[in-house]
Amino acid sequence: MATFNRVNSLVEALAEKVHNFSTDTLKVALTNSAPSASNTQLSDITQISYTNLSSRTITTTSSSQTGGVYKLVLADLALTASGGSVAAFRYIVIYNDTATNDELIGWYDKGASVTLLDGDQLNIDFDGTNGVLQIALV
């Protein structure tokens, strides 16, 4: 998987209790337009249609800290096209579906647009060792 890019507002959202990664529902949004670090919520990005796509809900494997370093680990996610193709997308955006404004967390850049034809599957490999993100206060 490509490098995770966090949105700038993530730190403030964590400090102001917008996110609770241990219990909130996280999802992926797909877009063919580059997100920006200055984006804050789902409405800031142009999503593709999900009519023919399987569930975009992410399972949290662990949300914990060790030695003062918090780590969020997410289970890999398989997206499957069913009943037709899925429009081209390049960016996989993680957002908090529980938060009031569907606040963004960050995104991955696939490097090129991907189109899923009926029956195709895209496996999103979230880093199970290092986690999607780590937080430490300095």
Backbone as CSV, one residue per row, in Angstrom:
resi,resn,N_x,N_y,N_z,CA_x,CA_y,CA_z,C_x,C_y,C_z
1,MET,0.861,-1.179,0.000,0.000,0.000,0.000,0.897,1.227,0.000
2,ALA,0.425,2.256,-0.612,1.142,3.530,-0.665,1.210,4.163,0.722
3,THR,1.946,5.230,0.821,2.102,5.944,2.083,0.795,6.608,2.504
4,PHE,0.510,6.544,3.798,-0.670,7.200,4.354,-0.398,8.692,4.501
5,ASN,-1.334,9.504,4.051,-1.253,10.963,4.173,-2.371,11.423,5.090
6,ARG,-2.039,12.030,6.214,-3.090,12.473,7.128,-3.523,13.889,6.776
7,VAL,-4.768,14.193,7.131,-5.248,15.565,6.947,-4.781,16.397,8.142
8,ASN,-4.555,17.676,7.912,-4.044,18.558,8.967,-4.975,18.656,10.168
9,SER,-6.278,18.596,9.926,-7.244,18.775,11.008,-7.342,17.571,11.946
10,LEU,-6.667,16.472,11.629,-6.759,15.269,12.455,-6.309,15.535,13.890
11,VAL,-5.229,16.244,14.068,-4.699,16.482,15.412,-5.703,17.265,16.255
12,GLU,-6.268,18.318,15.690,-7.269,19.101,16.429,-8.508,18.251,16.715
13,ALA,-8.941,17.467,15.724,-10.130,16.627,15.912,-9.911,15.612,17.033
14,LEU,-8.715,15.084,17.154,-8.413,14.164,18.253,-8.439,14.887,19.589
15,ALA,-7.852,16.080,19.639,-7.796,16.846,20.885,-9.179,17.306,21.336
16,GLU,-10.095,17.478,20.402,-11.432,17.977,20.726,-12.489,16.872,20.741
17,LYS,-12.062,15.628,20.863,-12.928,14.452,21.014,-13.879,14.209,19.842
18,VAL,-13.437,14.520,18.639,-14.244,14.218,17.455,-14.144,12.729,17.131
19,HIS,-12.949,12.154,17.334,-12.710,10.751,17.013,-12.551,9.915,18.272
20,ASN,-13.124,8.718,18.221,-12.842,7.683,19.206,-12.570,6.437,18.383
21,PHE,-11.317,6.238,18.022,-10.975,5.170,17.092,-11.278,3.773,17.614
22,SER,-11.446,3.619,18.910,-11.747,2.285,19.429,-13.210,1.896,19.220
23,THR,-14.108,2.887,19.056,-15.532,2.557,18.916,-16.208,3.140,17.672
24,ASP,-15.674,4.190,17.084,-16.311,4.824,15.925,-16.224,3.942,14.684
25,THR,-17.155,4.145,13.758,-17.167,3.419,12.494,-16.341,4.177,11.473
26,LEU,-15.284,3.532,10.992,-14.437,4.120,9.951,-14.797,3.494,8.620
27,LYS,-14.744,4.298,7.570,-15.061,3.825,6.227,-14.045,4.387,5.241
28,VAL,-14.052,3.818,4.036,-13.253,4.381,2.961,-14.180,5.051,1.955
29,ALA,-13.705,6.147,1.430,-14.355,6.829,0.311,-13.362,6.760,-0.846
30,LEU,-13.870,6.692,-2.046,-13.015,6.603,-3.222,-13.221,7.828,-4.089
31,THR,-12.124,8.367,-4.603,-12.199,9.557,-5.439,-11.111,9.503,-6.498
32,ASN,-11.343,10.186,-7.588,-10.332,10.302,-8.637,-9.715,11.696,-8.622
33,SER,-10.121,12.512,-7.666,-9.571,13.861,-7.499,-8.687,13.877,-6.263
34,ALA,-7.519,14.433,-6.379,-6.552,14.418,-5.279,-7.082,15.133,-4.045
35,PRO,-7.113,14.446,-2.900,-7.454,15.124,-1.650,-6.328,16.091,-1.284
36,SER,-6.628,16.959,-0.361,-5.644,17.923,0.121,-5.525,17.786,1.626
37,ALA,-4.351,18.062,2.161,-4.152,18.014,3.614,-5.060,19.011,4.324
38,SER,-5.534,20.024,3.601,-6.403,21.032,4.205,-7.878,20.610,4.218
39,ASN,-8.228,19.495,3.542,-9.603,18.981,3.609,-9.891,18.527,5.030
40,THR,-11.155,18.710,5.474,-11.496,18.331,6.844,-12.619,17.303,6.935
41,GLN,-13.555,17.311,5.982,-14.706,16.414,6.072,-15.030,15.819,4.715
42,LEU,-15.837,14.778,4.735,-16.148,14.019,3.528,-16.700,14.890,2.407
43,SER,-17.485,15.891,2.754,-18.070,16.756,1.716,-17.003,17.584,0.975
44,ASP,-15.766,17.575,1.468,-14.680,18.305,0.797,-14.108,17.545,-0.391
45,ILE,-14.472,16.280,-0.544,-13.937,15.500,-1.660,-15.076,15.074,-2.592
46,THR,-14.720,14.804,-3.840,-15.694,14.355,-4.834,-15.601,12.840,-4.929
47,GLN,-16.620,12.159,-4.411,-16.617,10.700,-4.393,-17.136,10.123,-5.709
48,ILE,-16.731,8.889,-5.972,-17.300,8.163,-7.099,-18.611,7.524,-6.631
49,SER,-19.365,6.939,-7.549,-20.601,6.238,-7.211,-20.267,4.859,-6.638
50,TYR,-21.006,4.458,-5.600,-20.765,3.167,-4.955,-21.866,2.151,-5.254
51,THR,-22.675,2.405,-6.245,-23.817,1.547,-6.562,-23.430,0.082,-6.671
52,ASN,-22.313,-0.228,-7.314,-21.926,-1.614,-7.564,-20.757,-2.072,-6.697
53,LEU,-20.606,-1.484,-5.521,-19.453,-1.792,-4.679,-19.880,-2.402,-3.348
54,SER,-19.080,-3.349,-2.871,-19.327,-3.984,-1.575,-19.127,-2.974,-0.444
55,SER,-19.335,-3.410,0.774,-19.232,-2.553,1.954,-17.874,-1.874,2.052
56,ARG,-17.886,-0.619,2.430,-16.664,0.172,2.583,-16.310,0.373,4.052
57,THR,-16.957,-0.379,4.946,-16.715,-0.256,6.376,-15.438,-0.992,6.762
58,ILE,-14.600,-0.319,7.543,-13.311,-0.864,7.975,-13.461,-1.427,9.390
59,THR,-12.828,-2.559,9.634,-12.810,-3.144,10.967,-11.536,-2.709,11.691
60,THR,-11.703,-2.181,12.897,-10.550,-1.813,13.707,-10.042,-3.063,14.417
61,THR,-8.778,-3.408,14.180,-8.157,-4.564,14.812,-7.699,-4.212,16.217
62,SER,-7.031,-3.058,16.348,-6.642,-2.601,17.681,-6.474,-1.090,17.690
63,SER,-6.759,-0.536,18.844,-6.648,0.900,19.096,-6.084,1.008,20.506
64,SER,-4.749,1.102,20.590,-4.136,1.049,21.916,-2.784,1.767,21.922
65,GLN,-2.277,1.950,23.129,-0.963,2.581,23.269,-0.039,1.669,24.051
66,THR,1.226,1.761,23.714,2.278,1.068,24.435,3.438,2.040,24.588
67,GLY,3.880,2.233,25.815,5.018,3.116,26.066,4.784,4.548,25.619
68,GLY,3.542,4.988,25.683,3.226,6.363,25.305,3.011,6.592,23.824
69,VAL,3.019,5.536,23.024,2.777,5.652,21.584,1.468,4.942,21.264
70,TYR,0.505,5.696,20.740,-0.791,5.153,20.342,-0.668,4.617,18.919
71,LYS,-1.306,3.468,18.661,-1.280,2.886,17.324,-2.681,2.424,16.947
72,LEU,-3.114,2.793,15.740,-4.397,2.356,15.188,-4.121,1.321,14.107
73,VAL,-4.596,0.098,14.338,-4.403,-0.990,13.378,-5.767,-1.360,12.806
74,LEU,-5.855,-1.388,11.476,-7.104,-1.711,10.786,-6.956,-3.016,10.020
75,ALA,-8.030,-3.779,9.967,-8.035,-5.023,9.186,-8.054,-4.680,7.704
76,ASP,-7.378,-5.488,6.914,-7.406,-5.291,5.462,-8.855,-5.333,4.984
77,LEU,-9.117,-4.630,3.903,-10.477,-4.519,3.370,-10.495,-4.927,1.908
78,ALA,-11.420,-5.795,1.546,-11.596,-6.201,0.155,-12.827,-5.497,-0.408
79,LEU,-12.629,-4.725,-1.455,-13.734,-4.061,-2.149,-14.025,-4.851,-3.417
80,THR,-15.291,-5.240,-3.607,-15.669,-6.062,-4.741,-16.749,-5.372,-5.564
81,ALA,-16.539,-5.339,-6.887,-17.550,-4.808,-7.802,-18.565,-5.919,-8.067
82,SER,-19.841,-5.591,-7.936,-20.885,-6.594,-8.140,-22.083,-5.948,-8.812
83,GLY,-22.533,-6.526,-9.907,-23.694,-5.991,-10.621,-23.331,-4.913,-11.631
84,GLY,-22.053,-4.727,-11.874,-21.577,-3.716,-12.816,-20.215,-3.220,-12.394
85,SER,-19.676,-2.315,-13.191,-18.345,-1.797,-12.893,-18.405,-0.642,-11.886
86,VAL,-17.246,-0.320,-11.347,-17.090,0.803,-10.419,-16.213,1.835,-11.114
87,ALA,-16.639,3.084,-11.098,-15.937,4.163,-11.792,-14.482,4.262,-11.344
88,ALA,-13.667,4.831,-12.195,-12.240,4.989,-11.920,-12.007,5.825,-10.665
89,PHE,-11.029,5.393,-9.884,-10.610,6.141,-8.697,-9.114,5.931,-8.501
90,ARG,-8.493,6.874,-7.858,-7.057,6.794,-7.582,-6.760,6.881,-6.087
91,TYR,-7.636,7.561,-5.352,-7.373,7.850,-3.943,-8.353,7.107,-3.047
92,ILE,-7.812,6.533,-1.978,-8.602,5.827,-0.975,-8.544,6.677,0.290
93,VAL,-9.681,7.232,0.658,-9.764,8.168,1.772,-10.401,7.463,2.971
94,ILE,-9.798,7.608,4.137,-10.381,7.057,5.363,-11.088,8.193,6.085
95,TYR,-12.337,7.938,6.480,-13.089,8.952,7.216,-13.862,8.305,8.360
96,ASN,-14.291,9.139,9.295,-15.030,8.688,10.469,-16.515,8.872,10.198
97,ASP,-17.214,7.779,9.960,-18.639,7.836,9.638,-19.494,8.136,10.869
98,THR,-18.954,7.937,12.062,-19.682,8.222,13.297,-19.666,9.714,13.615
99,ALA,-18.584,10.394,13.276,-18.439,11.823,13.574,-19.508,12.627,12.828
100,THR,-19.953,13.692,13.436,-21.048,14.508,12.917,-20.860,14.927,11.467
101,ASN,-19.660,15.371,11.109,-19.409,15.854,9.749,-18.613,14.874,8.904
102,ASP,-18.601,13.594,9.291,-17.799,12.598,8.565,-16.369,13.101,8.367
103,GLU,-15.732,13.446,9.487,-14.384,14.010,9.428,-13.395,13.050,8.783
104,LEU,-12.513,13.629,7.987,-11.486,12.860,7.303,-10.337,12.549,8.257
105,ILE,-9.679,11.436,7.996,-8.502,11.035,8.758,-7.270,11.137,7.863
106,GLY,-7.365,10.607,6.669,-6.251,10.677,5.727,-6.561,9.880,4.480
107,TRP,-5.550,9.716,3.621,-5.779,9.025,2.366,-4.509,8.351,1.858
108,TYR,-4.736,7.417,0.930,-3.671,6.747,0.189,-3.819,7.115,-1.281
109,ASP,-2.696,7.228,-1.976,-2.669,7.488,-3.416,-2.208,6.203,-4.097
110,LYS,-3.064,5.622,-4.937,-2.721,4.386,-5.651,-1.665,4.627,-6.735
111,GLY,-1.416,5.894,-7.089,-0.415,6.196,-8.102,-0.974,6.263,-9.507
112,ALA,-2.107,5.626,-9.730,-2.789,5.642,-11.029,-4.247,5.265,-10.783
113,SER,-5.102,5.674,-11.689,-6.525,5.360,-11.545,-6.782,3.868,-11.708
114,VAL,-7.754,3.383,-10.949,-8.147,1.979,-10.961,-9.636,1.927,-11.307
115,THR,-10.021,1.010,-12.189,-11.427,0.760,-12.477,-11.709,-0.696,-12.146
116,LEU,-12.748,-0.937,-11.381,-13.131,-2.302,-11.053,-14.276,-2.720,-11.965
117,LEU,-14.064,-3.781,-12.717,-15.122,-4.336,-13.552,-15.943,-5.303,-12.715
118,ASP,-17.129,-5.631,-13.187,-18.011,-6.542,-12.449,-17.241,-7.806,-12.053
119,GLY,-17.204,-8.102,-10.759,-16.502,-9.276,-10.247,-15.073,-9.001,-9.801
120,ASP,-14.511,-7.863,-10.177,-13.147,-7.520,-9.748,-13.113,-7.201,-8.267
121,GLN,-11.959,-7.440,-7.674,-11.780,-7.158,-6.256,-10.489,-6.372,-6.054
122,LEU,-10.559,-5.370,-5.191,-9.381,-4.593,-4.792,-9.156,-4.843,-3.311
123,ASN,-7.971,-5.333,-2.979,-7.626,-5.566,-1.584,-6.839,-4.373,-1.064
124,ILE,-7.354,-3.744,-0.022,-6.669,-2.624,0.612,-5.909,-3.199,1.800
125,ASP,-4.599,-3.140,1.713,-3.719,-3.726,2.718,-3.277,-2.643,3.696
126,PHE,-4.008,-2.518,4.802,-3.620,-1.585,5.847,-2.468,-2.232,6.620
127,ASP,-1.482,-1.467,6.979,-0.284,-1.980,7.639,-0.625,-2.568,9.006
128,GLY,-0.661,-3.896,9.096,-1.017,-4.572,10.331,0.074,-4.546,11.387
129,THR,1.299,-4.244,10.976,2.412,-4.199,11.928,2.559,-2.810,12.542
130,ASN,2.674,-1.804,11.715,2.880,-0.425,12.190,1.596,0.342,12.386
131,GLY,0.488,-0.189,11.881,-0.785,0.509,11.985,-0.935,1.572,10.911
132,VAL,-2.147,2.064,10.781,-2.417,3.123,9.817,-1.778,4.418,10.289
133,LEU,-1.857,4.632,11.599,-1.204,5.812,12.151,-0.714,5.540,13.559
134,GLN,0.316,6.274,13.925,0.852,6.236,15.279,0.906,7.662,15.796
135,ILE,0.617,7.814,17.077,0.613,9.147,17.688,1.468,9.106,18.951
136,ALA,2.378,10.058,19.032,3.193,10.207,20.240,3.351,11.703,20.504
137,LEU,3.227,12.106,21.740,3.438,13.499,22.093,4.918,13.719,22.353
138,VAL,5.417,14.828,21.856,6.848,15.115,22.045,7.041,16.361,22.873
